[in-house]
Amino acid sequence: METQTVARYIRMSPRKVRYIADLVRGKKVGEALDILTFTPRRASHVVSKLIKSGIANAGQNESIDVDTLYIKKIFVDGGPTLRRFRPRPMGRATRIRKRSSHITVILEES
């Protein structure tokens, strides 16, 4: 039995979040939360909240044992990009891309 949890429109670059997702992919839930606690990146807080939400979702289903959960899949997709412009010399402007992410975590019993 598996549960899926999704966080959408996270204002962080998908590339930065994928670094954290690669750290915890395939790990048991407790081990993954320990890794994220001591990882000094902003994305680790978001991913740990998402995993905790997945644990709570699985806890609502009585046929799932929460102690045996592991991260079956975790993937990060790009969300919409906010486009801003920065003034440059000689009347020019350059584009600033403020990226966002959609993070999906699938937990399963081992």
Secondary structure by P-SEA (a helix, b strand, c coil): cbbbbbbccccccaaaaaaaaaacccccaaaaaaaaaacccaaaaaaaaaaaaaaaaaaaccccccccccccbbbbbbcbbbbbbbbbcccbbbbbbbccbbbbbbbbcc
